[in-house]
Amino acid sequence: MHFCAIEPDSFGQAVKDLNVYLWFHREPEGEIFSLYERFEANRRLPPRAWFKRKKRRYEIAYASQLGTWEDVIKWESEPVQLQNFRNACEEIATAIKVNLTKIKANDEFDKNNYCNFLDQKLREIPKSADRLQLLIQHLEFVEKQNLLP
């Protein structure tokens, strides 16, 4: 779902794709334990950011505090809860704003306006569960129609 979808190049030519990867704690389920240990070690690291200038792709990865993997998976089978939606939006927006460090002054991207855009979108989060459901239905419709950039 793309609550903060924007047209490409809205804030400059330098960034076409901005991807955010959330790492969730997950208990091992018959997984190879060494892979689990490595994943948990990576999850404890500070947030990371990569800027691939030629591809115009900015990526951020961080350990989410929204809950465990199992908690978040349950959200898929239940109606979206207003507080969960708000918490997720706030956490992701904060992660983006704090981790735009790889964009240099000479890169063509307006970080300040983008951060202001994120703040505006946070203010637009519905205040009621009914309005949130309407927003989600609209976002799902737009996504299915491929109307997003």
Backbone as JSON Lines, residues from 0, in Angstrom:
{"i":0,"aa":"M","n":[0.85,-1.17,0.0],"ca":[0.0,0.0,0.0],"c":[0.89,1.24,0.0]}
{"i":1,"aa":"H","n":[0.5,2.23,-0.72],"ca":[1.35,3.4,-0.95],"c":[0.71,4.66,-0.4]}
{"i":2,"aa":"F","n":[0.71,4.81,0.91],"ca":[0.1,5.98,1.53],"c":[0.84,7.25,1.15]}
{"i":3,"aa":"C","n":[2.13,7.16,0.95],"ca":[2.94,8.34,0.63],"c":[3.44,8.32,-0.81]}
{"i":4,"aa":"A","n":[2.68,7.72,-1.71],"ca":[3.11,7.66,-3.11],"c":[3.19,9.05,-3.69]}
{"i":5,"aa":"I","n":[4.22,9.24,-4.48],"ca":[4.43,10.53,-5.16],"c":[4.79,10.26,-6.61]}
{"i":6,"aa":"E","n":[4.65,11.27,-7.41],"ca":[5.11,11.16,-8.79],"c":[6.63,11.12,-8.8]}
{"i":7,"aa":"P","n":[7.22,10.3,-9.66],"ca":[8.68,10.32,-9.77],"c":[9.15,11.74,-10.07]}
{"i":8,"aa":"D","n":[10.25,12.1,-9.53],"ca":[10.9,13.4,-9.76],"c":[10.18,14.57,-9.08]}
{"i":9,"aa":"S","n":[9.2,14.3,-8.21],"ca":[8.5,15.39,-7.54],"c":[9.43,16.25,-6.69]}
{"i":10,"aa":"F","n":[10.48,15.65,-6.16],"ca":[11.4,16.36,-5.28],"c":[12.8,16.45,-5.88]}
{"i":11,"aa":"G","n":[12.91,16.19,-7.17],"ca":[14.2,16.27,-7.85],"c":[14.48,15.0,-8.64]}
{"i":12,"aa":"Q","n":[15.47,15.08,-9.48],"ca":[15.81,13.98,-10.4],"c":[16.65,12.87,-9.75]}
{"i":13,"aa":"A","n":[17.25,13.12,-8.62],"ca":[18.24,12.18,-8.06],"c":[17.63,10.87,-7.6]}
{"i":14,"aa":"V","n":[16.4,10.89,-7.07],"ca":[15.79,9.69,-6.51],"c":[14.52,9.36,-7.28]}
{"i":15,"aa":"K","n":[14.53,8.18,-7.9],"ca":[13.33,7.69,-8.59],"c":[12.6,6.69,-7.72]}
{"i":16,"aa":"D","n":[13.34,5.84,-7.02],"ca":[12.75,4.81,-6.15],"c":[13.31,4.97,-4.75]}
{"i":17,"aa":"L","n":[12.43,4.96,-3.77],"ca":[12.84,4.95,-2.37],"c":[12.21,3.73,-1.74]}
{"i":18,"aa":"N","n":[13.05,2.79,-1.32],"ca":[12.58,1.53,-0.74],"c":[12.98,1.47,0.72]}
{"i":19,"aa":"V","n":[12.03,1.07,1.56],"ca":[12.29,0.93,2.99],"c":[12.03,-0.53,3.37]}
{"i":20,"aa":"Y","n":[13.04,-1.14,4.0],"ca":[12.94,-2.53,4.42],"c":[12.91,-2.58,5.94]}
{"i":21,"aa":"L","n":[11.88,-3.18,6.47],"ca":[11.73,-3.31,7.92],"c":[12.14,-4.72,8.32]}
{"i":22,"aa":"W","n":[12.99,-4.82,9.32],"ca":[13.39,-6.12,9.85],"c":[12.59,-6.36,11.12]}
{"i":23,"aa":"F","n":[11.92,-7.5,11.18],"ca":[11.12,-7.86,12.35],"c":[11.77,-9.04,13.07]}
{"i":24,"aa":"H","n":[11.65,-9.04,14.38],"ca":[12.12,-10.18,15.16],"c":[11.26,-11.38,14.81]}
{"i":25,"aa":"R","n":[11.89,-12.52,14.67],"ca":[11.16,-13.74,14.36],"c":[11.84,-14.91,15.05]}
{"i":26,"aa":"E","n":[11.04,-15.73,15.69],"ca":[11.57,-16.93,16.33],"c":[11.88,-17.97,15.24]}
{"i":27,"aa":"P","n":[12.98,-18.7,15.38],"ca":[13.31,-19.7,14.36],"c":[12.31,-20.85,14.36]}
{"i":28,"aa":"E","n":[11.91,-21.29,13.18],"ca":[10.99,-22.42,13.03],"c":[11.66,-23.46,12.17]}
{"i":29,"aa":"G","n":[12.48,-24.28,12.76],"ca":[13.16,-25.3,12.0],"c":[14.16,-24.73,11.01]}
{"i":30,"aa":"E","n":[14.42,-23.44,11.13],"ca":[15.39,-22.82,10.23],"c":[16.8,-23.2,10.69]}
{"i":31,"aa":"I","n":[17.73,-23.04,9.8],"ca":[19.11,-23.27,10.18],"c":[19.48,-22.19,11.2]}
{"i":32,"aa":"F","n":[19.88,-22.61,12.37],"ca":[20.07,-21.66,13.47],"c":[21.14,-20.62,13.17]}
{"i":33,"aa":"S","n":[22.18,-20.99,12.43],"ca":[23.23,-20.01,12.13],"c":[22.68,-18.86,11.27]}
{"i":34,"aa":"L","n":[21.74,-19.16,10.36],"ca":[21.11,-18.1,9.56],"c":[20.28,-17.19,10.46]}
{"i":35,"aa":"Y","n":[19.58,-17.79,11.41],"ca":[18.79,-17.01,12.35],"c":[19.68,-16.1,13.19]}
{"i":36,"aa":"E","n":[20.79,-16.65,13.68],"ca":[21.72,-15.83,14.48],"c":[22.27,-14.67,13.66]}
{"i":37,"aa":"R","n":[22.6,-14.93,12.41],"ca":[23.12,-13.87,11.54],"c":[22.06,-12.8,11.29]}
{"i":38,"aa":"F","n":[20.82,-13.23,11.05],"ca":[19.73,-12.27,10.84],"c":[19.53,-11.42,12.09]}
{"i":39,"aa":"E","n":[19.5,-12.04,13.25],"ca":[19.31,-11.28,14.5],"c":[20.47,-10.33,14.76]}
{"i":40,"aa":"A","n":[21.68,-10.73,14.4],"ca":[22.84,-9.83,14.57],"c":[22.68,-8.62,13.65]}
{"i":41,"aa":"N","n":[22.25,-8.84,12.42],"ca":[22.02,-7.72,11.49],"c":[20.89,-6.83,11.98]}
{"i":42,"aa":"R","n":[19.87,-7.43,12.56],"ca":[18.72,-6.67,13.02],"c":[19.1,-5.72,14.15]}
{"i":43,"aa":"R","n":[20.1,-6.08,14.91],"ca":[20.53,-5.24,16.04],"c":[21.44,-4.08,15.59]}
{"i":44,"aa":"L","n":[21.86,-4.1,14.35],"ca":[22.71,-3.01,13.85],"c":[21.89,-1.73,13.69]}
{"i":45,"aa":"P","n":[22.56,-0.58,13.69],"ca":[21.83,0.66,13.43],"c":[21.24,0.66,12.02]}
{"i":46,"aa":"P","n":[20.28,1.52,11.76],"ca":[19.7,1.59,10.41],"c":[20.78,1.8,9.35]}
{"i":47,"aa":"R","n":[20.53,1.26,8.18],"ca":[21.48,1.39,7.08],"c":[20.8,2.04,5.89]}
{"i":48,"aa":"A","n":[21.56,2.77,5.13],"ca":[21.03,3.42,3.93],"c":[22.02,3.24,2.79]}
{"i":49,"aa":"W","n":[21.47,3.05,1.58],"ca":[22.27,2.93,0.37],"c":[21.67,3.85,-0.68]}
{"i":50,"aa":"F","n":[22.52,4.57,-1.38],"ca":[22.05,5.41,-2.48],"c":[22.76,4.95,-3.73]}
{"i":51,"aa":"K","n":[22.03,4.36,-4.64],"ca":[22.57,3.89,-5.92],"c":[22.26,4.96,-6.95]}
{"i":52,"aa":"R","n":[23.19,5.9,-7.1],"ca":[22.94,7.1,-7.91],"c":[22.61,6.79,-9.36]}
{"i":53,"aa":"K","n":[23.33,5.86,-9.97],"ca":[23.07,5.56,-11.38],"c":[21.67,5.0,-11.58]}
{"i":54,"aa":"K","n":[21.2,4.22,-10.64],"ca":[19.84,3.65,-10.73],"c":[18.8,4.58,-10.13]}
{"i":55,"aa":"R","n":[19.27,5.67,-9.48],"ca":[18.39,6.63,-8.81],"c":[17.54,5.94,-7.74]}
{"i":56,"aa":"R","n":[18.15,4.99,-7.03],"ca":[17.45,4.21,-6.02],"c":[18.06,4.47,-4.65]}
{"i":57,"aa":"Y","n":[17.19,4.79,-3.7],"ca":[17.61,5.0,-2.32],"c":[16.96,3.91,-1.49]}
{"i":58,"aa":"E","n":[17.74,3.23,-0.66],"ca":[17.22,2.13,0.15],"c":[17.6,2.33,1.6]}
{"i":59,"aa":"I","n":[16.66,2.0,2.46],"ca":[16.86,2.1,3.91],"c":[16.42,0.77,4.52]}
{"i":60,"aa":"A","n":[17.2,0.26,5.45],"ca":[16.83,-0.95,6.18],"c":[17.04,-0.7,7.67]}
{"i":61,"aa":"Y","n":[16.08,-1.13,8.47],"ca":[16.21,-0.93,9.91],"c":[15.36,-1.95,10.66]}
{"i":62,"aa":"A","n":[15.66,-2.12,11.93],"ca":[14.91,-3.03,12.79],"c":[13.64,-2.33,13.27]}
{"i":63,"aa":"S","n":[12.51,-2.88,12.91],"ca":[11.24,-2.28,13.27],"c":[10.89,-2.56,14.74]}
{"i":64,"aa":"Q","n":[10.21,-1.61,15.33],"ca":[9.71,-1.78,16.7],"c":[8.2,-2.01,16.71]}
{"i":65,"aa":"L","n":[7.62,-2.32,15.56],"ca":[6.16,-2.48,15.46],"c":[5.67,-3.78,16.06]}
{"i":66,"aa":"G","n":[6.55,-4.7,16.31],"ca":[6.16,-6.0,16.86],"c":[7.01,-7.08,16.22]}
{"i":67,"aa":"T","n":[6.64,-8.31,16.48],"ca":[7.36,-9.44,15.87],"c":[6.81,-9.69,14.47]}
{"i":68,"aa":"W","n":[7.51,-10.5,13.74],"ca":[7.05,-10.9,12.41],"c":[5.64,-11.5,12.5]}
{"i":69,"aa":"E","n":[5.44,-12.34,13.49],"ca":[4.15,-13.01,13.66],"c":[3.04,-11.98,13.94]}
{"i":70,"aa":"D","n":[3.35,-10.96,14.75],"ca":[2.36,-9.9,15.03],"c":[1.95,-9.19,13.75]}
{"i":71,"aa":"V","n":[2.92,-8.84,12.96],"ca":[2.66,-8.06,11.75],"c":[1.92,-8.89,10.71]}
{"i":72,"aa":"I","n":[2.25,-10.18,10.61],"ca":[1.57,-11.07,9.66],"c":[0.08,-11.14,10.0]}
{"i":73,"aa":"K","n":[-0.26,-11.12,11.28],"ca":[-1.68,-11.15,11.69],"c":[-2.44,-9.96,11.13]}
{"i":74,"aa":"W","n":[-1.76,-8.84,10.95],"ca":[-2.42,-7.64,10.42],"c":[-3.01,-7.89,9.04]}
{"i":75,"aa":"E","n":[-2.4,-8.82,8.28],"ca":[-2.89,-9.11,6.93],"c":[-4.27,-9.75,6.95]}
{"i":76,"aa":"S","n":[-4.6,-10.49,8.0],"ca":[-5.87,-11.22,8.04],"c":[-6.94,-10.5,8.86]}
{"i":77,"aa":"E","n":[-6.61,-9.34,9.4],"ca":[-7.56,-8.59,10.23],"c":[-7.77,-7.22,9.62]}
{"i":78,"aa":"P","n":[-8.89,-6.56,9.95],"ca":[-9.03,-5.17,9.52],"c":[-7.9,-4.33,10.13]}
{"i":79,"aa":"V","n":[-7.41,-3.39,9.36],"ca":[-6.3,-2.56,9.83],"c":[-6.76,-1.73,11.02]}
{"i":80,"aa":"Q","n":[-5.98,-1.78,12.08],"ca":[-6.28,-1.01,13.29],"c":[-5.66,0.38,13.14]}
{"i":81,"aa":"L","n":[-6.4,1.39,13.53],"ca":[-5.96,2.77,13.38],"c":[-4.61,3.0,14.06]}
{"i":82,"aa":"Q","n":[-4.45,2.51,15.29],"ca":[-3.2,2.74,16.01],"c":[-2.03,2.03,15.34]}
{"i":83,"aa":"N","n":[-2.25,0.82,14.84],"ca":[-1.18,0.1,14.12],"c":[-0.78,0.86,12.86]}
{"i":84,"aa":"F","n":[-1.77,1.36,12.12],"ca":[-1.49,2.12,10.91],"c":[-0.71,3.39,11.24]}
{"i":85,"aa":"R","n":[-1.16,4.1,12.25],"ca":[-0.48,5.33,12.67],"c":[0.95,5.03,13.1]}
{"i":86,"aa":"N","n":[1.13,4.0,13.94],"ca":[2.47,3.65,14.41],"c":[3.4,3.29,13.25]}
{"i":87,"aa":"A","n":[2.88,2.52,12.29],"ca":[3.7,2.11,11.15],"c":[4.09,3.33,10.31]}
{"i":88,"aa":"C","n":[3.14,4.2,10.03],"ca":[3.43,5.4,9.24],"c":[4.47,6.28,9.94]}
{"i":89,"aa":"E","n":[4.29,6.48,11.25],"ca":[5.23,7.33,11.99],"c":[6.62,6.72,12.03]}
{"i":90,"aa":"E","n":[6.69,5.4,12.26],"ca":[7.99,4.75,12.32],"c":[8.71,4.82,10.97]}
{"i":91,"aa":"I","n":[8.01,4.55,9.9],"ca":[8.64,4.56,8.58],"c":[9.04,5.98,8.19]}
{"i":92,"aa":"A","n":[8.17,6.96,8.44],"ca":[8.5,8.35,8.1],"c":[9.74,8.8,8.87]}
{"i":93,"aa":"T","n":[9.82,8.45,10.15],"ca":[10.99,8.82,10.95],"c":[12.24,8.15,10.4]}
{"i":94,"aa":"A","n":[12.14,6.88,10.06],"ca":[13.3,6.16,9.51],"c":[13.78,6.82,8.22]}
{"i":95,"aa":"I","n":[12.85,7.24,7.38],"ca":[13.24,7.89,6.12],"c":[13.94,9.22,6.42]}
{"i":96,"aa":"K","n":[13.3,10.05,7.25],"ca":[13.86,11.38,7.51],"c":[15.24,11.31,8.13]}
{"i":97,"aa":"V","n":[15.45,10.38,9.04],"ca":[16.73,10.26,9.74],"c":[17.81,9.66,8.84]}
{"i":98,"aa":"N","n":[17.39,8.9,7.83],"ca":[18.37,8.15,7.04],"c":[18.56,8.65,5.62]}
{"i":99,"aa":"L","n":[18.23,9.89,5.36],"ca":[18.5,10.45,4.03],"c":[19.91,11.03,3.96]}
{"i":100,"aa":"T","n":[20.79,10.49,4.76],"ca":[22.14,11.04,4.91],"c":[23.03,10.85,3.69]}
{"i":101,"aa":"K","n":[22.72,9.89,2.85],"ca":[23.57,9.62,1.68],"c":[23.35,10.62,0.55]}
{"i":102,"aa":"I","n":[22.27,11.39,0.64],"ca":[22.0,12.4,-0.38],"c":[22.84,13.63,-0.06]}
{"i":103,"aa":"K","n":[23.67,14.0,-1.0],"ca":[24.58,15.13,-0.82],"c":[23.93,16.42,-1.3]}
{"i":104,"aa":"A","n":[24.53,17.53,-0.93],"ca":[24.0,18.85,-1.31],"c":[23.94,19.01,-2.82]}
{"i":105,"aa":"N","n":[24.88,18.41,-3.55],"ca":[24.88,18.57,-5.01],"c":[23.98,17.56,-5.73]}
{"i":106,"aa":"D","n":[23.39,16.6,-4.99],"ca":[22.41,15.7,-5.59],"c":[21.13,16.5,-5.81]}
{"i":107,"aa":"E","n":[20.47,16.22,-6.91],"ca":[19.25,16.96,-7.21],"c":[18.06,16.29,-6.52]}
{"i":108,"aa":"F","n":[17.92,16.6,-5.23],"ca":[16.79,16.09,-4.45],"c":[16.57,17.04,-3.28]}
{"i":109,"aa":"D","n":[15.35,17.49,-3.12],"ca":[15.01,18.46,-2.07],"c":[14.59,17.72,-0.81]}
{"i":110,"aa":"K","n":[15.58,17.4,0.03],"ca":[15.31,16.64,1.26],"c":[14.34,17.38,2.17]}
{"i":111,"aa":"N","n":[14.52,18.69,2.32],"ca":[13.65,19.44,3.23],"c":[12.19,19.37,2.8]}
{"i":112,"aa":"N","n":[11.92,19.59,1.52],"ca":[10.54,19.52,1.05],"c":[9.99,18.11,1.15]}
{"i":113,"aa":"Y","n":[10.85,17.1,0.93],"ca":[10.38,15.73,1.06],"c":[10.02,15.42,2.51]}
{"i":114,"aa":"C","n":[10.83,15.86,3.45],"ca":[10.52,15.66,4.87],"c":[9.24,16.4,5.26]}
{"i":115,"aa":"N","n":[9.04,17.59,4.71],"ca":[7.79,18.33,4.96],"c":[6.59,17.58,4.38]}
{"i":116,"aa":"F","n":[6.78,16.97,3.21],"ca":[5.74,16.15,2.6],"c":[5.36,14.98,3.52]}
{"i":117,"aa":"L","n":[6.37,14.31,4.06],"ca":[6.09,13.19,4.98],"c":[5.33,13.68,6.21]}
{"i":118,"aa":"D","n":[5.74,14.81,6.76],"ca":[5.03,15.37,7.92],"c":[3.58,15.68,7.58]}
{"i":119,"aa":"Q","n":[3.34,16.22,6.38],"ca":[1.97,16.52,5.95],"c":[1.15,15.24,5.84]}
{"i":120,"aa":"K","n":[1.74,14.19,5.27],"ca":[1.02,12.92,5.15],"c":[0.68,12.35,6.53]}
{"i":121,"aa":"L","n":[1.58,12.51,7.5],"ca":[1.28,12.05,8.85],"c":[0.1,12.81,9.44]}
{"i":122,"aa":"R","n":[0.02,14.1,9.16],"ca":[-1.12,14.89,9.65],"c":[-2.42,14.47,8.98]}
{"i":123,"aa":"E","n":[-2.34,13.87,7.8],"ca":[-3.52,13.45,7.06],"c":[-4.03,12.06,7.46]}
{"i":124,"aa":"I","n":[-3.34,11.39,8.37],"ca":[-3.81,10.08,8.8],"c":[-5.19,10.26,9.43]}
{"i":125,"aa":"P","n":[-6.15,9.45,9.0],"ca":[-7.51,9.59,9.54],"c":[-7.54,9.46,11.06]}
{"i":126,"aa":"K","n":[-8.5,10.15,11.65],"ca":[-8.64,10.14,13.11],"c":[-9.62,9.06,13.58]}
{"i":127,"aa":"S","n":[-10.36,8.47,12.65],"ca":[-11.33,7.44,13.05],"c":[-11.1,6.17,12.24]}
{"i":128,"aa":"A","n":[-11.53,5.04,12.81],"ca":[-11.39,3.75,12.14],"c":[-12.19,3.71,10.84]}
{"i":129,"aa":"D","n":[-13.37,4.33,10.83],"ca":[-14.2,4.34,9.62],"c":[-13.5,5.07,8.48]}
{"i":130,"aa":"R","n":[-12.93,6.22,8.8],"ca":[-12.23,6.99,7.76],"c":[-10.97,6.24,7.29]}
{"i":131,"aa":"L","n":[-10.31,5.54,8.21],"ca":[-9.14,4.75,7.83],"c":[-9.55,3.65,6.84]}
{"i":132,"aa":"Q","n":[-10.66,2.97,7.1],"ca":[-11.11,1.92,6.19],"c":[-11.41,2.48,4.81]}
{"i":133,"aa":"L","n":[-12.0,3.67,4.75],"ca":[-12.26,4.32,3.46],"c":[-10.95,4.63,2.73]}
{"i":134,"aa":"L","n":[-9.97,5.13,3.47],"ca":[-8.66,5.42,2.88],"c":[-8.02,4.14,2.35]}
{"i":135,"aa":"I","n":[-8.06,3.08,3.12],"ca":[-7.45,1.81,2.7],"c":[-8.15,1.27,1.46]}
{"i":136,"aa":"Q","n":[-9.47,1.34,1.42],"ca":[-10.2,0.9,0.23],"c":[-9.77,1.7,-0.99]}
{"i":137,"aa":"H","n":[-9.62,3.0,-0.81],"ca":[-9.18,3.86,-1.92],"c":[-7.77,3.48,-2.37]}
{"i":138,"aa":"L","n":[-6.86,3.29,-1.41],"ca":[-5.48,2.94,-1.76],"c":[-5.41,1.59,-2.47]}
{"i":139,"aa":"E","n":[-6.21,0.63,-2.0],"ca":[-6.23,-0.68,-2.65],"c":[-6.78,-0.59,-4.06]}
{"i":140,"aa":"F","n":[-7.82,0.22,-4.26],"ca":[-8.37,0.42,-5.59],"c":[-7.33,1.05,-6.52]}
{"i":141,"aa":"V","n":[-6.68,2.09,-6.04],"ca":[-5.67,2.78,-6.85],"c":[-4.54,1.82,-7.19]}
{"i":142,"aa":"E","n":[-4.13,1.01,-6.22],"ca":[-3.04,0.06,-6.45],"c":[-3.45,-0.98,-7.51]}
{"i":143,"aa":"K","n":[-4.68,-1.5,-7.42],"ca":[-5.16,-2.49,-8.38],"c":[-5.28,-1.92,-9.79]}
{"i":144,"aa":"Q","n":[-5.6,-0.66,-9.88],"ca":[-5.75,-0.01,-11.18],"c":[-4.41,0.45,-11.76]}
{"i":145,"aa":"N","n":[-3.34,0.2,-11.02],"ca":[-1.99,0.63,-11.44],"c":[-1.94,2.13,-11.69]}
{"i":146,"aa":"L","n":[-2.57,2.88,-10.81],"ca":[-2.59,4.33,-10.95],"c":[-1.46,4.99,-10.19]}
{"i":147,"aa":"L","n":[-0.68,4.2,-9.46],"ca":[0.43,4.76,-8.7],"c":[1.68,4.79,-9.55]}
{"i":148,"aa":"P","n":[2.57,5.74,-9.23],"ca":[3.82,5.83,-10.01],"c":[4.68,4.6,-9.82]}
